[in-house]
């Protein structure tokens, strides 16, 4: 019945042509003016959403006759070069009805494709990205793209699509706990991932210490995570690359998205600044947790505050078929005080300007310039010795990327990158009445340069190769005073023997390295393949933190004379098989990763506003290995996936000095070592307008250090800890549930969406941490911190004009 | 800078901290040393105990070590024996009148009743600046859930930090006394009768207070080297009795070594752990004691030697900006433990 009503709505709301198209086989269309051209016929086109007019980025165009696949660019454009013949083109896009489009190509021409969302017509959901057979056919390994449409099928977190949490449902990707920022990818630390938004690096991707991800999903087009063989064009971090592509606005008409949730509200507006030429997209999201806090009577909460917002602006100018510019601005801000006179705040800012140009049929180029800033501040207004602490990071850089296609199956890319980094690690500024000395840690300056090359080609249908090389060159620069330490002694304040002053811009230390990347693919048939790969990555910037998650006041530190670059070698092997016409996608991947110069901390390290931080750090070796199993159902009323990972992430600290070794120089589990990790996600479409989804997550509890003994000092009962991470917390288990109801207003102009979700349906108190405390009035004992210890409902309502 | 202010609001909205028994290894009985000798008047105390299993009630008793031989030896060869006193098990006292000398380094030697020998690393007694003056500030701590607020007096010291050395400070509250006021007129006979039986005496007593030094007050002069500065050096909770009239306390300021400071910072860090997601990970708190018989044996605690400066403050109730409701003791003030009708011989609030 519902289907029929919808069908009628379609008929009456101007979709007659499409309905007709569905009713009878599509007619063959003659494209181009016939001037007798036989070869090199250029057919360009653009794919847009039938209803909103927005460009569909990353839609697939397949030409089965030539075994050719093309993908639309960020403005929905594509181009085909064909010989004079008949072709049965197919246009596909995630969540949209596939369009069969038979043509006869007779001359250069343009076609315009309007695609329509599936849920207007079908009860089914499609969650594959870009190209359903990409996992089998491409030589890429460990690259996962999640489109917003896929992420929308997951139970939301606090009523919203959450990019970081969506990625954590994938095999080999995890988080330390329920409110932690950042991702641990294949045994790597959170700082080993490069997170870039529109090409600019982002240092703190979270709001409220990690409860929310600091990217507004409404302005994101898609997210790609490279966890294995990272293409040579990416580098600078040793584990993974998270590439977030902002969405371009419509060049056709104006649209507005509004959402009101339990904790946040957001709005985004997009439309043509100049019709068909320049579009703009602006998004803003703000939390109203602070207002909720003010209404509470509890004095502790009442005296606390928690604000955050993020904002985006994207201007996109597809000035011609061959040239487009895109400017992206991103900012996020947080401040937080917990019943105290101390406020902590942090802010990200990123600008990027990208120019994509198609120089010829085979040659294309991308140039990108970016500026990125991160700042945190601590403000103390206690009335005694008021102070504030500020810290900043500034990145400025550019990238050039050139791609030359010898043929659709033989492509070379190369390019270069330059980035300069300035870090102000901390400055303590006394307040007006403060009797505190101002203190400033020396600024750090560094320069990263890289050149890269990659060649991808296929030998017949079965064999595919990709190999590449990236050369990273890094310089640590003055002005700086560098402390020298006595040889054959541990680096400590006590072993300092002198200082060397370096002038402005003088090179203090250089590091370089060659990072080969290679992968090979063998396809047994169209639905089965095996791939193997290797890559080496270098990292010159390190997160100096002694907490398990990214804290806003954690410092980033450049490699210097004492802190060497982190180096990762990764070997991967995978089997891929799709069943039933790509409805089921399965894979099993194995990896082994070797890490050098990972930063570890001496016991009780003091890291805040400190010169000579090298005295608190020790270099560690890392070792990670695992097997990842992934089964995904792409299509049907029930969609979803199961991902299971068995992995280990280990660390070892052996130094020439026995007293600096950790756990006597034995391998030990890192803070995020969770051997068994299982996620099951299901989304069931009950009717056209209603869907329900659930996530079940299980993992081994993370490592923890239990005390060897209890002793008394100064009236406090204290725990004596010896070896790190020798014990485990209880296993983690959580079920989330969500229901989504779509309300159709007046058809094509208005669309409403109610989402009701419950996090932690079972109300299980999964420990975030177990600690040992001697609180007054209680015996010294082990205590559990559970963050989401109760079922947490939230409701959100989104509308679209 | 302490991180314990960083809780998440969401703790209270959604999350919680609760006791969670875990299986901990049976604790070793490690020798624990707590002691500070200094240049001020003694006696100075070294306390010896044995560690126990964490969290387990039966095995968690920390036992004092009695019958040990405890010696402090200076770098110029002076040897001082510390003796036990009746009624205080595990505490060893320096002889009457003994003081540590500024500039000398001291080493602690212990022989346990089992005959095992232990030694500290030498600790040098550094000079310490005087406390210029003391002041107070009322502190009010709201309670989660809206319960009655706790409050108290934070004691703030003015010091002139010497510019020519890196100073590590440690403060402890010493002897304290206050004027205790009770209500003998409200006395009732014991239960079950509870008949009014007002007493004529006594309303005002002087009570000796034992300051709680559980919260550690330490500082390093990185931020105020060579400056005069104001620093919180102690806290006295308002229990409804202490700040009814006048309260006095001695503040002792010690110049400790850099290693002792690091040790106390770790103790403080662990003692203040709050269960926030940014709590530092457990740290191995290493002291300066070693076993002379078995170098691999772990000895807990720290032996400190320091210069001492002391100053006294009288706090009048009118100086507090927030006070707890007065606690009522319906009896003769003399029946309250540690209270007498006579003021201490040196009670002089107007000094």
Interface residues (C-beta under 8 A of the other chain):
Chain A: X177 X179 X180 X208 X209 X210 X211 X289 X293 X297 X298 X299 X300 X301 X303 X304 X306 X336 X337 X338 X339 X340 X342 X344 X378 X383 X384 X385 X389 X428 X435 X436 X437 X439 X493 X546 X547 X548 X549 X551 X603 X604 X606 X608 X671 X705 X706 X707 X708 X709 X710 X711 X712 X713 X714 X715 X716 X717 X718 X719 X720 X721 X722 X724 X727 X765 X767 X768 X769 X770 X771 X772 X773 X774 X778 X779 X780 X781 X782 X783 X784 X785 X786 X787 X788 X789 X790 X792
Chain B: X1 X5 X6 X7 X8 X9 X10 X11 X12 X13 X14 X15 X16 X17 X18 X19 X20 X21 X22 X24 X25 X27 X28 X29 X30 X32 X34 X49 X51 X52 X53 X54 X55 X57 X60 X62 X137 X142 X143 X144 X145 X146 X149 X156 X212 X213 X214 X216 X222 X223 X224 X225 X227 X228 X229 X230 X231 X232 X258 X262 X264 X265 X266 X267 X269 X270 X271 X273 X274 X275 X276 X277 X278 X279 X280 X281 X282 X283 X284 X285 X286 X298 X300 X301 X302
